[in-house]
Amino acid sequence: SFLIHPPVSDYLLNGADLMLPGCAWKPGKVPPFLAKEKRSVLVAGNGMPFAVGTTLVSQTEALKSGMQGKGLKVLHIVYDQLWDFPASKSVPPGFTPKRIEALSVDN
C-alpha cells in the first residue's frame, strides 16, 4: 500500500493522482514496488484503503528522483462513480467526502 498523511487525501478525493512527495513513509522505509503494479492507498493511522491505482514508477526510480513526481495513477477511489454503484454501502470510520482522517497515530 501507499501510505499518505490525511491532508493528501484531499487532493486524491478531488481527482488528483498520488504524487510521491505526498507519501508518508519514513526515511529508509519505502517498500519495494515495480512500475505498473496495482496498489492501494491508505492514510497513516487509518488502516482501511480508500483508493487503488497503478504505480507509475518503481521504488528504485522513486528513490532516484528524490521522491518527486507522480507515483500512482488513481483508478478508483471512495465516493467516485464506481462507489455509487450499488447505492447501498457502509462508510468506514474516518472517511468523509473531503478527507480521510487518521483513527490513531500508530503509523
Order of alpha helices (4+ residues) and beta strands (2+ residues): beta-alpha-beta-beta-beta-alpha-beta
